[in-house]
Amino acid sequence: MTSILRRKTKLCLETPLLVGKRLMVAHVEAWGLRLRPKGCRHEVSISWAQMWNRANQIAAEARREERLRKARASGRAICYCAGGPHPR
């Protein structure tokens, strides 16, 4: 379960995700997130734009897989050209 560590000036969350054997701590900022293992000083920064772009990539991959699954289920031919597999 995610717990709130601090909330006076910024939101600081302790997540259930593990980095090595340490819990992940996320500092929510206006420009993005700062992520670090609990008890460590080094961190990784991710902007909201980077998260948005990655979410779009994941959604596009899911749509592509769904389209291929439907094409295979309906028995339509699938073209394996340079642009990747897609229904004809």
C-alpha positions as CSV (number, residue, x, y, z in Angstrom):
1,M,0.0,0.0,0.0
2,T,1.3,3.5,-0.9
3,S,1.8,5.7,2.1
4,I,2.2,9.5,2.3
5,L,5.5,10.4,4.0
6,R,5.3,14.2,3.8
7,R,2.8,16.7,2.5
8,K,3.7,20.1,3.8
9,T,5.3,21.7,0.8
10,K,5.3,18.7,-1.6
11,L,3.8,15.3,-1.9
12,C,6.2,12.5,-1.0
13,L,5.0,8.9,-1.4
14,E,6.4,5.6,-0.3
15,T,5.4,3.0,-2.9
16,P,5.3,-0.8,-2.6
17,L,7.8,-1.2,-5.5
18,L,11.2,-2.5,-4.6
19,V,14.6,-1.3,-5.9
20,G,16.9,-4.0,-4.8
21,K,15.7,-4.6,-1.3
22,R,14.5,-1.0,-0.6
23,L,11.1,0.6,-1.1
24,M,10.7,3.2,-3.8
25,V,10.0,6.8,-2.7
26,A,8.4,9.2,-5.2
27,H,8.6,13.0,-4.7
28,V,5.8,14.6,-6.8
29,E,6.9,17.9,-8.3
30,A,5.2,20.3,-10.7
31,W,7.5,19.3,-13.6
32,G,7.5,15.5,-12.9
33,L,8.6,12.9,-10.4
34,R,11.9,12.3,-8.5
35,L,12.3,8.6,-7.7
36,R,14.8,7.1,-5.3
37,P,15.2,4.1,-3.1
38,K,14.3,4.7,0.6
39,G,17.3,5.6,2.6
40,C,19.4,6.6,-0.4
41,R,20.4,10.1,-1.8
42,H,20.8,9.3,-5.5
43,E,17.6,9.7,-7.5
44,V,16.1,9.5,-11.0
45,S,14.0,12.4,-12.4
46,I,11.2,11.8,-14.9
47,S,9.2,14.6,-16.5
48,W,5.4,14.4,-17.0
49,A,6.1,14.5,-20.8
50,Q,8.3,11.4,-20.6
51,M,5.6,9.6,-18.7
52,W,2.9,10.7,-21.2
53,N,5.0,9.6,-24.2
54,R,5.7,6.2,-22.6
55,A,2.0,5.7,-21.8
56,N,1.2,6.5,-25.4
57,Q,3.7,3.9,-26.6
58,I,2.3,1.2,-24.3
59,A,-1.3,2.0,-25.5
60,A,-0.2,1.9,-29.2
61,E,1.4,-1.5,-28.6
62,A,-1.7,-2.8,-26.9
63,R,-3.9,-1.6,-29.8
64,R,-1.6,-3.2,-32.3
65,E,-1.7,-6.6,-30.4
66,E,-5.5,-6.4,-30.1
67,R,-5.8,-5.7,-33.9
68,L,-3.6,-8.7,-34.7
69,R,-5.4,-10.9,-32.3
70,K,-8.7,-10.0,-33.9
71,A,-7.3,-10.6,-37.4
72,R,-6.0,-14.0,-36.5
73,A,-9.3,-14.9,-34.8
74,S,-11.3,-13.9,-37.9
75,G,-9.0,-15.8,-40.2
76,R,-7.9,-12.8,-42.3
77,A,-4.5,-12.8,-43.9
78,I,-1.7,-11.0,-42.1
79,C,1.0,-9.2,-44.0
80,Y,4.5,-9.4,-42.6
81,C,6.1,-6.5,-44.6
82,A,8.8,-4.1,-43.4
83,G,6.2,-2.1,-41.5
84,G,5.5,-5.0,-39.2
85,P,2.7,-7.6,-39.1
86,H,-0.7,-6.1,-39.9
87,P,-4.0,-7.4,-41.5
88,R,-4.3,-7.0,-45.2
